[in-house]
Amino acid sequence: MSSQRGRDYPDDDDRRSSKRHRPSHTHESSSSHSQRRSYSSTSVEEKPSTSRSIESTSTSTIKVESDTKKRSQSFNRPVLRSVVPDSQLISFARRPVQSGRVGQRIDIFTNHFKIEFEKNSDSLQLYQFDVDVEILMRDGSWRTSKKDERFQVIKTIIERENFPLVWYDQGKNLYAKENLTLKYKKEYECEIKHKKTDRINRFRFLLINLVKTYDLKFIFDFIQRKIPLKPHDPVRILETLLKQTQRTEMICIKNQSYPKHQKLDDLGDGRGLASGFYQAVVLGERGPTLNINNTFCCFYQNYNLVEFISCYLGQDIRRSGISSKDQPLLVRKILKSLWFATTHTNQIRKYRLKSFGTSANQYTFVQDQGPNQGKQINIVDYFHEKWRIRLRHPHLPVVELFNPADKNKSHYLPMELVTVDEWQRSLKPLTVEQRTKVTKKTVVKPGERYGMIRRIVDERQFDQDVYLQKFGLKIHSNDMLMIHARILTPPEIKYKSTEGNDRDIIERVNIGKWYLNNHFNKTREIRSWALILVSQKEPDARQVNVAREFASKIPQAMSKYGIRFSSPAIENSDPAIPDTILSRMNHLKVLGCEVIIYILNQVGDDIYHVIKYFGNIKLGMVTQCTRFDKLLANSETRKMDMYIQNLAQKFNAKLGGMNQLVSLMRALTSSSIRSDVFMFFGIDCTHVTCSRERPSIAAIIGSKDSTSTQYSGRVIQQYSPKGKIAVEIIKDLHIYVGELIRQFSEYNSRLPNKLVFYRAGVDDGAFQKVLDNEVRAIQQACKELYGHNPLPKICFTIVKKRHNTRFFVYDKQSNQTNNVQPGTVIDTDIVSPNGFDFYLNSHAAIQGTSRPSLYHVLYDDIGFTSDEIQQLTYYLCHTDVRCTKSVSIPAPVHYASLCVARGLNLDYEGQMSGDQRSITASDVEEGIVDENILVTLDDIQTIKIDFNSIIENTMWFA
């Protein structure tokens, strides 16, 4: 094959900069790059095509002014902006001088590995440079090259020119231990042959300028408590260094890496599961460590488009084709967001997909070049004549492809010549079947996970890593770090005696669980209730009998726990039609029905959401749903008793009852604190990125009684009307906190003087923003509400489940690696030297390896000791009304997470606003707000989901 020195189109979105004339002198090129490039919005607009072609080999015919003749529109990757300004108004809470002492002391292993620096590393400076790698196009201009090419080019030039140690982030940043601009040129060129096409391309590497220097000393100063804030930039640079050797063989997504040559585990809809590993530098009390864990990620399969759509639809489109109704839905729901590749021109071209056209044997066009110029031809004949390709599926539609750098130019190609580009991550939810399959792969026992991590570390071969050797960094990879831990004593669980004398009965917690053999602490008599069988099809006699038997068992089974029914159930069977469900619920409300139990028989989640909308929002009816298949699976007497027990706990909580009682004050050692009035809050949100089409859903939950067993909540959505934007905080938090404190005051006839908040859904980089804005919002709410009364003290703690630290216990007698016990707390060794954080494993893992929760106390003017906040948090994990076991996070924040999940589906009939906006993830993606458009926190709109007044302050989420 003859050598070809350029390309006429960019291959993918990684070519971000505009084309440039190739300069005659090096210094001219460097000066043109001295400023950082700006980014623009990339909302994909469907504009009328001003130019169209069948393949990608023809050049654009658009004429422009002579002074920009060599420049073309380029696709710029957008930058998601935040409307919350950076600030540092409140300092992070510091750990008390004395770490925790309570509990049984043990030694455990954690998946951290010690990092050791060579001597005098604290005097080392790290240099960050702005660089670019460009490819020479056929018209003599230069354009930013692809990710894989950039790394290959830099590696080639560094080896050829004998550069010192440098490492690269595959973007615009190059790092070194010395100032490269003093000794090296600003431009280097090389030629590289493409592995797949054998095409030779010319590249140039541009060393644009020195951006910044960093002192490695800050890492050691932070560990030694000389500076309060973690040095994020030096840590990020070290993590980039640690990824260098795996760049060519791995797909790197932030701190996760996935081998390119693995076969994905097929999930059945065009997606597959990849296995990889996570690695990150942690700065702990015992020094820097490398946290390594095995990870899994879902990617789209590198399938031909015909095969991909067949998998996605679950039918062979080679036989059935694609209906005109399905075509726009496919584009909107899946294809619009993917990259596609073509190779029939002996070049790899990458495109986005805009739409479907007519079938390949019907689609015709007029040839605009060659001997047949002006002649009309269909696509089937064209590809046979031009490329000697005989299409196998000419009856399938062509697809309209475009390059984001030139949206007005379309390319119409047969589906069978288009491939889904490899290694595109899928973030769409999995189906129930897929989750089951993924769980079998990803949920592994602690011994197996320990072995997987060990294999990852061995395969990484840190001791042979040239980059680490040159830098002077060593990973102690022989053994996981052994650290100290403590096992806290669980609280006592109180119920009432079944003998009717109101005597307290204590249940002991054993490995995170306890028995429920007594009455709940507070119940009520149900005078009128109903059981409705809702079916997709007409139920048969057997199904009706199962429902009737269930209705007859409920009163007797729930009487064991003190719930009394004074009448039999009103039984009915209805079709799964929203209007029928609403009519029935209205009728039952008129009859004075207090609670409705629904048995859902072969119906979709939409019917469940409809029932919850009608009950919680529209009519104010307490509803409890169960599925028919669950009744069948638990038909055995013992299983049915357990099933009704679980149902009874939710049932009683929704009706205002109290299930188990935990004396939270026993977690506190100070006698003065024990006499205080505590109110507990949980806060969670779905995601920080929000827009009109995809708002962020947030929930604020607060206890409303002195026993902290009953809670009420507020669910809101917040969004930017101008496009996608990041909102890391909950706006108007002071309003909802004020409402909940007022509710507590009305219920207890007094205001709380201690407020304890558990906040989930916060990324590491947003701690300061959340602290500055949300704690001040809470303080504002208190000032408005308390008047001349003393203001309450506040403790505000971040709860993190999504981290990669795991703990293991080695049993010498059995030679097995096991999970840590419930109540295991760690507040030394790997925790922050300056913060107030701790790990707590409060639950027993049902299957797989336990994932502890990580708690960051950001603010605390209550003055908790380490033991107090740790024990209080552990006790709260035993107060969840839905079960008889300790859960993984404190009940209030668990309730907030439940509210967020429920809130995503409370928009039936578009009740949220007049313009019918859906609060669920929309099929239509909005563009990121353009950098030239000013968006502030004042522009963010918040809407409270209005529950029926009968339901709003109940535990409807239980």
Residue, then its C-alpha position, 0 to 999 in steps of 0.5 A: m500500500s502506498s504511503q499517504r501523509g495526511r487525512d481529510y477529516p478528523d476521526d473523533d471528538d478528540r480532535r478539538s482544535s481548529k485546523r492551522h496552516r503549517p508554520s515555517h518557523t517553530h517560534e511562530s507555532s509556539s506563539s499561536h498556542s500560548q493561550r488556553r483554548s476556549y470550549s463551547s457548547t455541544s448541544v447536538e442540533e439537527k440542522p438542514s444538511t447543506s452538503r451530503s456525501i455517501e462516504s468520507t473520502s470527498t473533501s468539503t466544498i464549502k468556500v470561505e474567506s481566503d484568510t481562513k481558507k485552511r481553517s474548519q469548524s471543529f468539535n470542542r468538548p464542553v466543560l461542565r460548569s458549576v453555579v456554586p462559587d468556590s469559597q472557604l468560609i468555614s473550616f473543616a472540623r478537626r478530629p478530637v485529640q483522643s481517637g476512639r477507645v470504645g470497643q474490642r480491639i482487633d487487627i485487620f487488613t485493608n486493600h491499601f499498599k504503602i508508598e515509599f519515596e526516596k530520600n530528599s523527595d520533600s524538596l522535589q518540584l513537579y512541573q506541569f506543561d501545556v502541550d498538544v499533539e497534532i496531525l497533518m491533514r491533506d490540505g496542509s493544515w494541522r488538527t489535534s489528534k486522537k487520544d491513542e495517537r497523542f500518547q504514541v506520538i509523545k512516547t516516540i518523540i520522548e524516546r527519540e529525543n532522550f527526554p528526561l522522565v516525563w508523564y502524560d495525562q492523554g489530554k493537554n498536560l505533560y509533567a516532569k521533574e525539571n523545566l523542559t522549556l529551558k533545554y528542549k525545543k517547542e516543536y518536534e515532528c514524527e511519522i507513525k504507521h497506523k496499526k490497522t490501516d498501515r497508513i503513515n501519518r505525520f504528527r507534531f508535538l508542541l511544548i507550548n508553555l510551563v503552566k505551573t509548578y508544585d512542591l511535593k513537600f505539600i504531601f508530607d506537610f499535610i500528613q504531618r499536620k503542618i497544612p490543613l488542606k489536602p494538596h489535590d494537585p500533587v496527588r493527581i500528578l502522582e496518580t497520572l504517573l502511576k497510570q503511565t505503564q498501563r496507558t497503551e494496554m488499558i482503557c483509563i476512566k479516571n482512576q479505573s483501568y480496564p484491559k483492552h484485550q478482554k472479551l466483555d461478558d455479554l449482557g444481551d442488549g448490545r452491552g457487555l461487562a468489563s473487569g478492571f481495577y481501581q487505584a488511587v493515592v490516599l494520604g493517611e495518618r501512616g503516610p501515603t498509600l495506594n488503594i487498589n480494588n477490583t472494579f467492573c464497568c458496562f461498555y457498549q459492544n463493538y458490534n456491527l450496527v445491524e447486530f447491535i440494533s438486533c441485540y438492543l431490540g431483541q429481534d433479528i432486524r435482518r429479517s424483520g427490518i426496523s419499523s418507521k415508528d422505532q427508528p426515531l426512538l432508537v436514535r433518541k434513546i440510544l444511538k444519538s449518544l454513541w460514536f460509530a466507526t467506518t473502515h471501508t475506505n481503508q481509513i478509520r472514520k468516526y461519526r455520530l448518528k443523526s437519523f435513518g433513511t430509506s433502504a439501501n436499494q432505494y436510496t439514490f444520489v447523483q455522483d459529483q465526481g469521477p467518470n460517472q459524474g452527474k449520473q444517478i445511482n443507488i447505494v447498493d450499486y455504488f458500493h459494488e462499483k466503487w469499493r467492490i462491496r456487495l451489500r448483504h442487507p440492501h433492504l435495511p435503511v441507510v443511516e445518516l452520519f455526521n462529524p460534530a466538527d461539521k454538523n451540516k455535512s451528512h454521510y449516508l452509509p449502509m448499516e452493515l458498514v457501520t460499527v459501534d466504536e469500541w470502549q464506550r461506557s454505558l451509564k444507562p440502568l440495567t434491567v432486573e435480569q442484567r442486574t442479576k447477571v452482573t451481581k453474580k459476576t461482581v459480588v464475590k466473597p471476601g476471600e475471593r476479592y482478597g485474591m483478586i486484588r492480590r493478582i491485580v497487584d502482582e500483574r501491575q509489577f510495580d517493582q519493575d515500573v520504569y516510571l516509578q523507578k526514575f521518579g524514586l517511588k516504591i510500592h510495597s506490594n508484597d502485603m496489604l496494610m495491616i491496621h488497628a480496628r475496634i468492634l463496637t457493642p450494638p445497642e439494645i432493641k426494645y419491643k413491648s410484651t405480647e402479654g398486654n402489660d406494656r412491659d419492655i422486652i429487650e432483644r439482643v443483636n447478634i451479628g447485625k440481626w435480631y428477632l421480632n417475637n413481640h409487639f411493636n412499641k406503638t400500633r393502632e387499630i385498623r377499622s377499615w382496609a382493602l386488598i386489591l388484586v391488580s392484573q395485566k390480564e383477567p386473573d384466573a381462579r387460582q390467582v384470585n384464591v391466592a389473593r383471598e388466602f393472603a387477605s385472610k392471613i394478614p390480620q392474624a399474622m399482624s396481630k403477633y406484632g400488636i396491629r389489630f384489624s376490626s373488620p375483614a378486608i374489602e376485596n376486589s380485582d381490577p385491571a391494570i388501567p390507571d383510570t380504573i385504579l383511581s376510581r377504585m381508590n376514590h371509592l375506597k376513600v369515600l368508604g373510610c378505608e384507612v389503608i389499601i394493600y395492592i397485589l400487583n400481578q404481572v404488571g410493570d413498574d409504571i402501575y406501581h408508580v401510578i398507585k403511589y402517585f394517586g395515593n401519596i399525591k392526589l388522594g392521600m391514601v396509605t398504600q402498600c404494594t406487594r407482587f403476586d410472584k412474591l406471594l407464590a415464592n413465600s407460600e410456605t407457612r414459615k416463609m409467609d410469616m416472615y414475609i408478612q413480618n416485613l410487610a407489617q414493619k412498613f405497614n405500621a411505620k406508614l400508619g404512624g406507629m413505632n416499631q423498635l426503640v433504640s436508646l440513642m442517648r446511651a451512645l453518649t458519654s457526657s451526662s449534659i448531652r444526654s439531657d438534650v433534645f436531639m433531632f436527626f436529619g438525612i439529606d441525599c440527592t440524585h446527581v449534581t448535574c441538572s437541567r430542565e429535562r433532567p432535574s436533580i432530585a433531593a430529599i431532606i428527612g427529619s425526625k419528628d418525635s423524641t424517640s427518633t423513630q418517626y420521620s417526615g420529609r421534603v422532596i424537591q427538584q432543582y434545575s437550570p432553565k438554561g441547560k446542563i449545569a453542576v449544582e453541588i448543593i441543595k438550594d433553599l435548604h433553609i426553607y425545608v429544614g425550617e419546615l421540619i424543625r417546625q414540625f418537630s416542635e409542633y409534635n413535641s411542644r418544644l424545639p430541639n437544641k441539638l441538630v445532627f445531619y447526615r448528608a449523602g450524595v457529595d463528591d470529594g471535591a464538593f465538601q467545602k462548597v457543601l460545608d459553606n453553603e448548607v451549614r450556613a443555610i441550616q444556621q439561617a433556618c435556626k435564626e429565623l425560627y428560634g427568635h430570642n431562644p438559644l440557637p441549637k448546636i449542629c453536627f454535619t457529617i458526610v456519608k460516603k458509600r461509593h469508595n474503594t476501601r475494603f477490610f478483611v479479617y484473616d482467621k488462622q485456624s480456618n485459614q480463611t479470609n472473612n468479612v469484618q463484623p458489624g460494628t467494626v470502626i477504623d479511625t486511625d492509620i488510613v484516615s485523614p491526618n487533619g480531618f474528622d473521618f472514620y470508617l464504620n461497617s455497621h451491617a452484616a453482608i448478606q453476600g459478597t464483601s462488606r463495604p464499610s461506610l466512610y463518614h466525614v464530620l465537616y462541622d461539629d459545634i456540639g463537641f462530640t468525642s470520637d467515641e460518641i459520634q461513632q457509637l451514635t452513628y452505629y446506633l442509628c443504623h439499628t433504627d430503620v423501621r423496615c427491617t430487623k437488622s442493622v443497615s449500612i448507613p444511619a436510618p435518616v440518610h437511608y430514608a432520604s435515599l429512599c425518598v430520592a428514588r421514589g421522587l424520581n417517579l412521582d410525576y404521573e400526569g406531569q403534575m410537577s408543572g404546567d409545561q409538563r416537564s418530566i423529573t425523570a431522565s429524559d430521552v432528549e439530552e440538553g446541551i451544557v450551558d455555553e461558557n459565554i452565558l452567565v448562570t448563577l445560583d439565583d438562576i437555579q429553580t427549585i420545586k417542592i413535590d407537593f404531597n397530599s397533606i394527609i401523607e406529607n408528614t408520614m413515613w410514606f417512603a417506608 
